[in-house]
Amino acid sequence: MSANRNEQHDKLPIRMLHDRVLVRQDTAEGERRSGGGILIPATAAVGRRLAWAEVVAVGQNVRGVEPGDRVLYDPEDRAEVEVRGVAYVLMRERDLHAVAADRFEGSQDSTGLYL
């Protein structure tokens, strides 16, 4: 991530409350590639698909994630908010399905994901 993006997030005029988590989606919805390199168009019918996002801010009662973590969530259950022209997703901590963070790599029996 570039320093400019970090500076932008550090200066957000928002303080999250309670168990709320503010995230920024990793990629825009659209075309994507399969593991084998096949291009999958945005119009392709896909079952319920979870999405990855970066945590930008957390409320004081959030215990399992920190800003900078990558989290897995259901894009169907989201509330979007725009701050200074950037779109974010607001959700409760309990709506997150998994966390991928560097701090988990050193722990024993770690897959790198906290499910």
Biotite code that builds the C-alpha atoms (Angstrom):
import biotite.structure as struc

atoms = struc.array([
    struc.Atom([0.000, 0.000, 0.000], chain_id="A", res_id=1, res_name="MET", atom_name="CA", element="C"),
    struc.Atom([1.307, 3.437, -0.818], chain_id="A", res_id=2, res_name="SER", atom_name="CA", element="C"),
    struc.Atom([2.165, 6.043, 1.791], chain_id="A", res_id=3, res_name="ALA", atom_name="CA", element="C"),
    struc.Atom([-0.429, 8.372, 0.292], chain_id="A", res_id=4, res_name="ASN", atom_name="CA", element="C"),
    struc.Atom([-3.231, 5.891, 1.045], chain_id="A", res_id=5, res_name="ARG", atom_name="CA", element="C"),
    struc.Atom([-1.996, 5.442, 4.632], chain_id="A", res_id=6, res_name="ASN", atom_name="CA", element="C"),
    struc.Atom([-1.960, 9.199, 5.151], chain_id="A", res_id=7, res_name="GLU", atom_name="CA", element="C"),
    struc.Atom([-5.481, 9.468, 3.764], chain_id="A", res_id=8, res_name="GLN", atom_name="CA", element="C"),
    struc.Atom([-6.806, 6.818, 6.189], chain_id="A", res_id=9, res_name="HIS", atom_name="CA", element="C"),
    struc.Atom([-4.920, 8.249, 9.181], chain_id="A", res_id=10, res_name="ASP", atom_name="CA", element="C"),
    struc.Atom([-6.684, 11.570, 8.694], chain_id="A", res_id=11, res_name="LYS", atom_name="CA", element="C"),
    struc.Atom([-10.254, 10.293, 8.352], chain_id="A", res_id=12, res_name="LEU", atom_name="CA", element="C"),
    struc.Atom([-12.630, 12.589, 10.236], chain_id="A", res_id=13, res_name="PRO", atom_name="CA", element="C"),
    struc.Atom([-14.362, 9.588, 11.823], chain_id="A", res_id=14, res_name="ILE", atom_name="CA", element="C"),
    struc.Atom([-14.180, 7.877, 15.206], chain_id="A", res_id=15, res_name="ARG", atom_name="CA", element="C"),
    struc.Atom([-15.803, 4.458, 15.105], chain_id="A", res_id=16, res_name="MET", atom_name="CA", element="C"),
    struc.Atom([-18.131, 3.538, 17.980], chain_id="A", res_id=17, res_name="LEU", atom_name="CA", element="C"),
    struc.Atom([-18.782, 0.303, 19.870], chain_id="A", res_id=18, res_name="HIS", atom_name="CA", element="C"),
    struc.Atom([-18.211, -2.854, 17.773], chain_id="A", res_id=19, res_name="ASP", atom_name="CA", element="C"),
    struc.Atom([-18.180, -1.147, 14.359], chain_id="A", res_id=20, res_name="ARG", atom_name="CA", element="C"),
    struc.Atom([-15.508, -1.767, 11.731], chain_id="A", res_id=21, res_name="VAL", atom_name="CA", element="C"),
    struc.Atom([-14.854, 0.474, 8.714], chain_id="A", res_id=22, res_name="LEU", atom_name="CA", element="C"),
    struc.Atom([-13.268, -1.295, 5.730], chain_id="A", res_id=23, res_name="VAL", atom_name="CA", element="C"),
    struc.Atom([-12.215, -0.482, 2.185], chain_id="A", res_id=24, res_name="ARG", atom_name="CA", element="C"),
    struc.Atom([-12.817, -3.125, -0.465], chain_id="A", res_id=25, res_name="GLN", atom_name="CA", element="C"),
    struc.Atom([-9.666, -4.610, -2.010], chain_id="A", res_id=26, res_name="ASP", atom_name="CA", element="C"),
    struc.Atom([-10.914, -4.475, -5.590], chain_id="A", res_id=27, res_name="THR", atom_name="CA", element="C"),
    struc.Atom([-13.843, -3.070, -7.433], chain_id="A", res_id=28, res_name="ALA", atom_name="CA", element="C"),
    struc.Atom([-16.441, -5.545, -8.577], chain_id="A", res_id=29, res_name="GLU", atom_name="CA", element="C"),
    struc.Atom([-15.828, -6.459, -12.172], chain_id="A", res_id=30, res_name="GLY", atom_name="CA", element="C"),
    struc.Atom([-13.806, -8.856, -14.226], chain_id="A", res_id=31, res_name="GLU", atom_name="CA", element="C"),
    struc.Atom([-11.483, -11.216, -12.394], chain_id="A", res_id=32, res_name="ARG", atom_name="CA", element="C"),
    struc.Atom([-9.142, -14.080, -13.263], chain_id="A", res_id=33, res_name="ARG", atom_name="CA", element="C"),
    struc.Atom([-9.367, -17.659, -12.067], chain_id="A", res_id=34, res_name="SER", atom_name="CA", element="C"),
    struc.Atom([-6.350, -19.465, -10.609], chain_id="A", res_id=35, res_name="GLY", atom_name="CA", element="C"),
    struc.Atom([-5.722, -20.932, -14.076], chain_id="A", res_id=36, res_name="GLY", atom_name="CA", element="C"),
    struc.Atom([-5.728, -17.500, -15.724], chain_id="A", res_id=37, res_name="GLY", atom_name="CA", element="C"),
    struc.Atom([-9.205, -17.652, -17.253], chain_id="A", res_id=38, res_name="ILE", atom_name="CA", element="C"),
    struc.Atom([-10.913, -14.252, -17.446], chain_id="A", res_id=39, res_name="LEU", atom_name="CA", element="C"),
    struc.Atom([-14.312, -14.319, -15.677], chain_id="A", res_id=40, res_name="ILE", atom_name="CA", element="C"),
    struc.Atom([-16.586, -11.446, -16.778], chain_id="A", res_id=41, res_name="PRO", atom_name="CA", element="C"),
    struc.Atom([-18.412, -9.325, -14.203], chain_id="A", res_id=42, res_name="ALA", atom_name="CA", element="C"),
    struc.Atom([-21.749, -10.513, -15.611], chain_id="A", res_id=43, res_name="THR", atom_name="CA", element="C"),
    struc.Atom([-21.023, -14.205, -14.881], chain_id="A", res_id=44, res_name="ALA", atom_name="CA", element="C"),
    struc.Atom([-23.505, -15.740, -12.462], chain_id="A", res_id=45, res_name="ALA", atom_name="CA", element="C"),
    struc.Atom([-21.751, -16.753, -9.276], chain_id="A", res_id=46, res_name="VAL", atom_name="CA", element="C"),
    struc.Atom([-23.196, -18.117, -6.057], chain_id="A", res_id=47, res_name="GLY", atom_name="CA", element="C"),
    struc.Atom([-22.788, -16.275, -2.806], chain_id="A", res_id=48, res_name="ARG", atom_name="CA", element="C"),
    struc.Atom([-19.214, -15.002, -2.899], chain_id="A", res_id=49, res_name="ARG", atom_name="CA", element="C"),
    struc.Atom([-17.377, -13.468, 0.047], chain_id="A", res_id=50, res_name="LEU", atom_name="CA", element="C"),
    struc.Atom([-15.017, -10.520, -0.489], chain_id="A", res_id=51, res_name="ALA", atom_name="CA", element="C"),
    struc.Atom([-11.755, -9.278, 1.061], chain_id="A", res_id=52, res_name="TRP", atom_name="CA", element="C"),
    struc.Atom([-11.312, -5.769, 2.435], chain_id="A", res_id=53, res_name="ALA", atom_name="CA", element="C"),
    struc.Atom([-8.762, -3.780, 4.435], chain_id="A", res_id=54, res_name="GLU", atom_name="CA", element="C"),
    struc.Atom([-9.713, -2.560, 7.911], chain_id="A", res_id=55, res_name="VAL", atom_name="CA", element="C"),
    struc.Atom([-9.394, 1.221, 8.079], chain_id="A", res_id=56, res_name="VAL", atom_name="CA", element="C"),
    struc.Atom([-10.847, 2.011, 11.532], chain_id="A", res_id=57, res_name="ALA", atom_name="CA", element="C"),
    struc.Atom([-12.339, 0.119, 14.486], chain_id="A", res_id=58, res_name="VAL", atom_name="CA", element="C"),
    struc.Atom([-14.539, 1.008, 17.451], chain_id="A", res_id=59, res_name="GLY", atom_name="CA", element="C"),
    struc.Atom([-13.383, 0.759, 21.076], chain_id="A", res_id=60, res_name="GLN", atom_name="CA", element="C"),
    struc.Atom([-15.144, -2.604, 21.658], chain_id="A", res_id=61, res_name="ASN", atom_name="CA", element="C"),
    struc.Atom([-13.602, -4.379, 18.652], chain_id="A", res_id=62, res_name="VAL", atom_name="CA", element="C"),
    struc.Atom([-11.193, -7.053, 19.870], chain_id="A", res_id=63, res_name="ARG", atom_name="CA", element="C"),
    struc.Atom([-10.328, -9.333, 16.944], chain_id="A", res_id=64, res_name="GLY", atom_name="CA", element="C"),
    struc.Atom([-9.146, -6.957, 14.229], chain_id="A", res_id=65, res_name="VAL", atom_name="CA", element="C"),
    struc.Atom([-6.910, -3.923, 13.920], chain_id="A", res_id=66, res_name="GLU", atom_name="CA", element="C"),
    struc.Atom([-6.499, -1.245, 11.239], chain_id="A", res_id=67, res_name="PRO", atom_name="CA", element="C"),
    struc.Atom([-4.428, -2.683, 8.404], chain_id="A", res_id=68, res_name="GLY", atom_name="CA", element="C"),
    struc.Atom([-5.804, -6.243, 8.724], chain_id="A", res_id=69, res_name="ASP", atom_name="CA", element="C"),
    struc.Atom([-7.474, -7.918, 5.751], chain_id="A", res_id=70, res_name="ARG", atom_name="CA", element="C"),
    struc.Atom([-10.902, -9.333, 6.525], chain_id="A", res_id=71, res_name="VAL", atom_name="CA", element="C"),
    struc.Atom([-13.359, -11.597, 4.732], chain_id="A", res_id=72, res_name="LEU", atom_name="CA", element="C"),
    struc.Atom([-16.990, -10.472, 4.700], chain_id="A", res_id=73, res_name="TYR", atom_name="CA", element="C"),
    struc.Atom([-20.262, -10.985, 2.841], chain_id="A", res_id=74, res_name="ASP", atom_name="CA", element="C"),
    struc.Atom([-20.771, -8.083, 0.407], chain_id="A", res_id=75, res_name="PRO", atom_name="CA", element="C"),
    struc.Atom([-24.539, -8.692, 0.478], chain_id="A", res_id=76, res_name="GLU", atom_name="CA", element="C"),
    struc.Atom([-24.670, -7.627, 4.164], chain_id="A", res_id=77, res_name="ASP", atom_name="CA", element="C"),
    struc.Atom([-23.052, -4.221, 3.993], chain_id="A", res_id=78, res_name="ARG", atom_name="CA", element="C"),
    struc.Atom([-23.724, -0.557, 4.555], chain_id="A", res_id=79, res_name="ALA", atom_name="CA", element="C"),
    struc.Atom([-21.709, 1.751, 2.340], chain_id="A", res_id=80, res_name="GLU", atom_name="CA", element="C"),
    struc.Atom([-20.539, 5.214, 3.308], chain_id="A", res_id=81, res_name="VAL", atom_name="CA", element="C"),
    struc.Atom([-18.541, 7.798, 1.392], chain_id="A", res_id=82, res_name="GLU", atom_name="CA", element="C"),
    struc.Atom([-15.949, 9.890, 3.217], chain_id="A", res_id=83, res_name="VAL", atom_name="CA", element="C"),
    struc.Atom([-14.014, 12.551, 1.320], chain_id="A", res_id=84, res_name="ARG", atom_name="CA", element="C"),
    struc.Atom([-14.916, 10.933, -1.998], chain_id="A", res_id=85, res_name="GLY", atom_name="CA", element="C"),
    struc.Atom([-13.771, 7.423, -1.022], chain_id="A", res_id=86, res_name="VAL", atom_name="CA", element="C"),
    struc.Atom([-16.279, 4.579, -0.624], chain_id="A", res_id=87, res_name="ALA", atom_name="CA", element="C"),
    struc.Atom([-16.044, 2.471, 2.543], chain_id="A", res_id=88, res_name="TYR", atom_name="CA", element="C"),
    struc.Atom([-18.115, -0.354, 4.021], chain_id="A", res_id=89, res_name="VAL", atom_name="CA", element="C"),
    struc.Atom([-19.385, -0.127, 7.606], chain_id="A", res_id=90, res_name="LEU", atom_name="CA", element="C"),
    struc.Atom([-20.203, -3.307, 9.551], chain_id="A", res_id=91, res_name="MET", atom_name="CA", element="C"),
    struc.Atom([-20.205, -4.920, 12.963], chain_id="A", res_id=92, res_name="ARG", atom_name="CA", element="C"),
    struc.Atom([-17.251, -7.051, 14.026], chain_id="A", res_id=93, res_name="GLU", atom_name="CA", element="C"),
    struc.Atom([-19.499, -10.109, 14.291], chain_id="A", res_id=94, res_name="ARG", atom_name="CA", element="C"),
    struc.Atom([-20.282, -9.816, 10.545], chain_id="A", res_id=95, res_name="ASP", atom_name="CA", element="C"),
    struc.Atom([-16.651, -10.595, 9.640], chain_id="A", res_id=96, res_name="LEU", atom_name="CA", element="C"),
    struc.Atom([-15.910, -14.200, 8.628], chain_id="A", res_id=97, res_name="HIS", atom_name="CA", element="C"),
    struc.Atom([-12.092, -14.305, 8.781], chain_id="A", res_id=98, res_name="ALA", atom_name="CA", element="C"),
    struc.Atom([-9.009, -12.174, 9.440], chain_id="A", res_id=99, res_name="VAL", atom_name="CA", element="C"),
    struc.Atom([-5.686, -12.405, 7.592], chain_id="A", res_id=100, res_name="ALA", atom_name="CA", element="C"),
    struc.Atom([-2.899, -10.466, 9.290], chain_id="A", res_id=101, res_name="ALA", atom_name="CA", element="C"),
    struc.Atom([0.901, -10.590, 9.511], chain_id="A", res_id=102, res_name="ASP", atom_name="CA", element="C"),
    struc.Atom([0.747, -10.819, 13.294], chain_id="A", res_id=103, res_name="ARG", atom_name="CA", element="C"),
    struc.Atom([-0.745, -14.347, 13.043], chain_id="A", res_id=104, res_name="PHE", atom_name="CA", element="C"),
    struc.Atom([2.162, -15.748, 10.994], chain_id="A", res_id=105, res_name="GLU", atom_name="CA", element="C"),
    struc.Atom([4.461, -16.349, 13.975], chain_id="A", res_id=106, res_name="GLY", atom_name="CA", element="C"),
    struc.Atom([1.961, -18.281, 16.073], chain_id="A", res_id=107, res_name="SER", atom_name="CA", element="C"),
    struc.Atom([2.040, -22.074, 16.236], chain_id="A", res_id=108, res_name="GLN", atom_name="CA", element="C"),
    struc.Atom([-0.402, -24.068, 14.111], chain_id="A", res_id=109, res_name="ASP", atom_name="CA", element="C"),
    struc.Atom([-1.328, -20.872, 12.278], chain_id="A", res_id=110, res_name="SER", atom_name="CA", element="C"),
    struc.Atom([-2.783, -20.898, 8.788], chain_id="A", res_id=111, res_name="THR", atom_name="CA", element="C"),
    struc.Atom([-2.503, -17.114, 8.597], chain_id="A", res_id=112, res_name="GLY", atom_name="CA", element="C"),
    struc.Atom([-6.289, -16.833, 8.885], chain_id="A", res_id=113, res_name="LEU", atom_name="CA", element="C"),
    struc.Atom([-8.311, -16.383, 12.037], chain_id="A", res_id=114, res_name="TYR", atom_name="CA", element="C"),
    struc.Atom([-11.662, -18.046, 11.432], chain_id="A", res_id=115, res_name="LEU", atom_name="CA", element="C"),
])
